[in-house]
Amino acid sequence: MPAFDVIVIGSGFGGAVAACRLAEKDMKVLVLERGRRWDTYPYGPRKPEDAWLWNQRSPERANGWLDFRCFKNMCVAQCAGVGGGSLIYANISINAKPELFQNGWPMEISYDELAPYYEKVSQMLRPVPVPEKQIPARFRLMKEAASKMGYEKRFRPLDLAVTFNADLDTSKADSFDETHSKEWVNSHGAKQGTCIHCGNCVIGCPVRAKNTLDLNYLAKAEKRHAEIRELHVVRFIEPLNGHYRVVFDRIVSNGTLQRGEEKARRVVVAAGSLGSTELLLRCRDEYKTLPNLSRFLGYNWSSNGDFLTPALYADQAISPTHGPTITSAIDFLDGSADGEQVFIEDGGFPDFVGQILLATTSKPGRNPMLRAISSYLRPYIKNRDAHHCVMPWFGQSVDAADGRLLLRRHWCKPWERQLRLDWDISRSEKVINAMVNMHRRLSEATGGIPLIPPTWSIFKTLITPHPLGGCNMGTTQADGVVDHKGAVFGYKNLYVADGAIVPQAIGLNPSKTIAALAERSAALMQ
């Protein structure tokens, strides 16, 4: 008999939901997560010597926070850790547009069908907009741009999975200090704090104001006796006498890999668009353990049309390192931006230099001179604003979703197969240019000077934190890898529940839709 009812591979917006809901059904659940459990202070890497990067080829040597993959004309940013992408995402929790589901999805999936599952996600993540008295300068600039260009009705605040303290006064110079965060215990027994607008959403909130998955879905799953194992890199899945054997490498403390395995009646693959697709490709083409997987595996991959255009403002303090990473949007998903569907957002980023300096000065040692210098510098570092004149115009769009993930042999190591992305920018170039043009117009309308990144203008290369597709939903094995429930065609009790099953670009932040699909899949799972 297998030791578990279900093994969940990955703990992001698909895996965390699946683990929680299946544990609530009294199933014995095991979650295998490749990354660490980032639950000690500071939450996430801060100093240069911290574990910043994940290396998929050598995870025993580099098993840090950020998995950054570069392919031809496309780079993908992902997180490795218990909680998956929720650890580094911009907190936006937003429903997809109802029109999205009218084409390209199985007939069982519609907006009305997903509505109750969207609500379930909201109940767990508790998204709210930034309090009126705390809206950052970026929000006000977005609203000004919309007004000046006649787009007032398209402007909207965005709901964030963040806990705010309505009494915080962000106009005070010291408001970003951690002492202003109010500690509380959420309904799942996890300790959290309230947002101090420090701008560190994507490198780990130091006060746990982000309602990340480890603090709700995964905490609830563990209360129902689900087991979560960190630093477990799954290698392949094999059917075996009516159940599945999951083989993994465990990253041990001495920097080596230790082979192991567990068995379960069901397996839910939730390692993200790249991770789930690569794992199933290896099972089909390398290990030959799942030879009947659809030939559609790897197709219809999408970057979700992400793009960022920085703009300089000589006479305005934008301060993108202050406040939550994204707070508002101007909606052109009706196709009114040069005939293309785009969703413009304000953008923010952490003060990386300041974080390193703060970490360096926090432990000056016993030397009296160093302690005096550190004491003098820390207030300056905290209050300085080197990026005050920059506005990062961000956004997503509906790209062609015509990428293909596949395994190819390395030219100098033919015995190795590496994940590759075939991405032809030609069919998506028009929508990206439409977003660039909108960024330019919004910048110029508000007195900014847009700086189109040469990565696009010269090299036609994109960066996305929102990869979708590769294990797409379909109606049959000929046009999809999984059905409307996320069940893999050809293999009973094998599921995929993450962004890999989304069959097309969503055009806005996808995390809530991924979680809603996982809620529905878990509800239908017997």
ZAMI-196103 format. One line per 3 residues: for each residue z, x, y of C-alpha. Coordinates in steps of 0.1 Angstrom, whole numbers. Example, Ala and Ser with C-alpha at 12.3 -4.5 7.8 and 13.67 -1.06 7.14 Angstrom:
BEGIN
78:123:-45; 71:137:-11 $
//
This chain:
BEGIN
0:0:0; -8:13:35; 22:22:57 $
9:1:86; -7:-32:93; -28:-18:121 $
-35:16:136; -45:16:173; -64:47:184 $
-58:52:221; -33:36:246; -54:26:276 $
-64:-8:288; -77:-18:254; -53:0:231 $
-21:-8:250; -29:-45:250; -39:-45:214 $
-7:-27:203; 15:-51:223; -1:-84:212 $
-4:-73:175; 32:-61:175; 42:-96:188 $
25:-110:157; 50:-90:137; 24:-66:125 $
36:-30:119; 17:-11:145; 10:26:149 $
-6:40:181; -22:74:180; -27:89:214 $
-43:123:220; -25:130:252; 11:135:262 $
38:111:271; 42:118:308; 76:104:313 $
96:132:329; 97:143:366; 74:151:381 $
52:124:367; 20:143:362; 9:179:370 $
19:193:404; 20:231:403; -10:254:395 $
5:264:362; 11:228:350; -11:212:323 $
-39:198:345; -69:198:322; -77:185:287 $
-103:203:266; -118:181:239; -131:212:220 $
-98:230:221; -70:204:227; -44:227:211 $
-50:251:240; -56:227:268; -39:193:265 $
-33:183:301; -37:153:323; -74:151:332 $
-104:151:308; -134:160:330; -167:160:311 $
-200:172:326; -233:161:312; -268:164:327 $
-268:145:360; -234:128:352; -197:139:352 $
-170:116:338; -133:117:347; -108:104:322 $
-70:107:316; -53:119:285; -18:105:281 $
3:76:268; -10:48:291; -46:61:292 $
-66:54:323; -38:35:339; -21:68:347 $
-49:79:370; -67:48:381; -66:34:417 $
-44:4:406; -71:-22:413; -67:-53:391 $
-97:-77:398; -116:-102:378; -153:-97:373 $
-177:-120:390; -184:-152:370; -222:-146:373 $
-217:-113:354; -214:-131:320; -246:-152:324 $
-268:-126:309; -264:-96:285; -232:-109:268 $
-227:-128:235; -227:-165:242; -190:-168:233 $
-181:-147:263; -181:-165:296; -159:-164:327 $
-142:-196:318; -135:-182:283; -119:-151:298 $
-100:-169:325; -67:-174:305; -68:-138:294 $
-73:-126:329; -41:-146:337; -22:-129:308 $
-31:-95:323; -19:-106:357; 14:-117:342 $
19:-83:327; 6:-60:356; 17:-82:385 $
-10:-72:410; -5:-79:447; -22:-68:479 $
-6:-42:502; 20:-59:524; 7:-68:558 $
30:-44:576; 20:-15:554; -18:-17:555 $
-32:19:560; -57:29:586; -85:29:560 $
-80:-8:555; -82:-15:592; -113:6:595 $
-130:-13:566; -121:-46:583; -135:-33:617 $
-167:-22:600; -172:-56:583; -165:-74:616 $
-189:-53:637; -217:-58:612; -212:-95:606 $
-197:-91:572; -162:-107:579; -165:-132:550 $
-174:-104:526; -142:-84:534; -112:-89:512 $
-79:-72:505; -76:-61:468; -48:-68:444 $
-30:-36:432; -8:-32:401; 18:-16:423 $
54:-26:432; 60:-26:470; 91:-28:491 $
83:-53:519; 110:-37:541; 94:-2:541 $
82:9:575; 52:32:570; 50:39:607 $
79:63:604; 71:99:598; 95:103:569 $
85:70:551; 66:89:524; 99:106:512 $
109:96:477; 144:86:490; 128:55:505 $
118:42:470; 140:15:456; 148:18:419 $
147:-12:397; 143:-21:360; 114:-43:350 $
114:-71:325; 105:-47:297; 135:-24:303 $
115:3:320; 128:20:351; 105:19:382 $
105:24:419; 88:10:449; 57:25:466 $
62:51:493; 25:54:502; 25:91:493 $
-12:89:482; -6:103:447; -18:74:427 $
-44:94:407; -22:124:399; 8:104:388 $
31:82:410; 63:103:415; 84:71:419 $
68:50:392; 57:23:416; 24:20:397 $
27:-6:370; 11:16:344; 6:5:308 $
35:27:295; 59:6:316; 47:-29:305 $
24:-34:275; 34:-3:257; 71:-7:265 $
69:-43:251; 51:-30:220; 78:-5:213 $
104:-32:217; 86:-50:189; 89:-18:168 $
54:-4:174; 54:34:169; 36:56:195 $
27:91:186; 16:115:213; -7:145:209 $
-26:131:179; -63:137:180; -81:114:156 $
-110:130:137; -124:103:115; -119:69:99 $
-126:62:62; -126:29:43; -105:32:12 $
-97:5:-14; -96:-24:11; -79:-5:39 $
-86:25:62; -75:61:62; -73:76:96 $
-73:114:97; -60:133:127; -50:166:140 $
-15:168:155; -10:192:184; 21:212:176 $
43:231:200; 30:266:190; -5:257:202 $
-20:249:168; -34:218:151; -18:203:120 $
-39:180:99; -24:146:89; -34:111:80 $
-21:75:79; -34:43:63; -36:7:76 $
-52:-25:67; -68:-27:102; -79:-1:127 $
-85:-8:165; -105:20:181; -95:22:218 $
-102:57:229; -124:48:259; -161:47:264 $
-167:83:255; -139:87:230; -146:56:209 $
-183:62:209; -179:99:199; -154:90:172 $
-177:64:156; -208:87:160; -190:114:141 $
-179:89:114; -215:78:109; -235:110:114 $
-212:139:107; -184:128:83; -206:100:68 $
-175:79:63; -189:48:82; -227:51:73 $
-234:15:80; -225:15:117; -252:-1:139 $
-281:21:150; -274:7:184; -243:29:186 $
-243:51:217; -268:30:237; -265:11:270 $
-240:34:285; -231:29:322; -214:48:350 $
-206:15:366; -225:28:396; -196:47:413 $
-203:66:445; -183:82:473; -195:91:508 $
-171:109:531; -174:104:568; -159:123:597 $
-142:106:627; -135:127:658; -112:102:676 $
-95:82:648; -67:91:624; -78:77:590 $
-54:97:569; -68:91:534; -39:109:518 $
-16:82:530; -12:49:511; -26:36:478 $
-59:51:467; -79:18:473; -68:-12:493 $
-98:-34:503; -135:-42:497; -166:-55:512 $
-185:-75:486; -223:-73:483; -225:-82:446 $
-248:-111:455; -275:-85:458; -277:-85:496 $
-274:-47:501; -311:-37:502; -316:-61:473 $
-290:-44:451; -255:-53:439; -228:-31:454 $
-191:-34:460; -178:-12:489; -142:0:489 $
-121:23:510; -111:55:493; -81:78:493 $
-71:110:476; -39:131:471; -30:160:493 $
-35:186:466; -27:216:488; 4:199:501 $
15:190:465; 12:226:454; 31:239:485 $
59:213:480; 62:222:443; 63:259:452 $
90:255:479; 111:231:459; 125:259:437 $
128:290:460; 154:307:438; 185:324:450 $
170:347:476; 185:337:510; 153:345:529 $
131:325:505; 155:296:507; 154:296:545 $
116:298:546; 114:269:521; 138:248:540 $
118:254:572; 84:247:556; 91:215:535 $
94:191:565; 62:205:579; 43:202:546 $
55:166:541; 45:154:576; 13:174:581 $
-20:155:579; -49:180:575; -73:152:564 $
-66:127:592; -102:126:604; -119:118:570 $
-128:84:557; -139:83:520; -163:53:517 $
-162:45:480; -177:18:458; -192:6:426 $
-225:-10:418; -246:-26:390; -266:3:377 $
-293:2:349; -268:9:321; -295:27:301 $
-276:59:292; -273:70:256; -245:90:240 $
-253:110:209; -243:141:189; -265:172:192 $
-262:206:176; -252:234:199; -281:259:204 $
-258:289:197; -235:271:172; -258:250:151 $
-230:241:127; -213:222:156; -222:188:169 $
-213:181:205; -214:149:224; -243:146:248 $
-254:120:273; -291:112:279; -290:98:314 $
-322:91:334; -313:85:370; -347:70:379 $
-338:33:370; -304:35:389; -316:56:419 $
-324:25:439; -289:10:436; -272:42:444 $
-294:47:475; -285:11:485; -248:21:484 $
-254:53:503; -273:33:530; -245:8:533 $
-219:36:536; -240:52:563; -243:19:583 $
-206:11:580; -197:47:591; -220:46:621 $
-209:12:632; -173:25:635; -181:59:651 $
-181:80:620; -205:107:608; -214:102:571 $
-218:133:550; -240:125:520; -228:147:491 $
-255:173:481; -246:166:445; -266:134:451 $
-290:142:479; -302:174:462; -292:173:426 $
-291:136:419; -258:140:400; -231:114:399 $
-194:113:390; -177:83:375; -141:74:366 $
-154:41:351; -176:48:320; -186:17:302 $
-206:10:270; -216:29:239; -201:5:214 $
-216:-26:231; -210:-62:222; -240:-80:207 $
-249:-110:186; -261:-90:156; -261:-54:143 $
-296:-50:158; -284:-54:194; -248:-44:193 $
-220:-24:176; -194:-51:177; -194:-89:180 $
-177:-111:207; -143:-104:192; -147:-66:192 $
-151:-66:154; -174:-39:142; -206:-51:124 $
-206:-41:88; -169:-32:85; -142:-58:80 $
-109:-53:99; -124:-25:121; -124:-32:158 $
-132:-16:191; -112:-27:222; -119:-8:253 $
-146:-2:279; -170:10:252; -177:-27:243 $
-187:-37:278; -225:-42:275; -234:-37:312 $
-221:-24:345; -195:-47:360; -201:-35:396 $
-164:-34:405; -132:-19:390; -134:-28:353 $
-98:-23:340; -88:-60:342; -119:-71:324 $
-113:-45:296; -77:-57:293; -88:-94:292 $
-113:-87:265; -86:-69:245; -62:-98:250 $
-88:-122:236; -96:-99:207; -60:-96:197 $
-55:-134:200; -83:-140:176; -73:-113:152 $
-58:-128:120 $
//
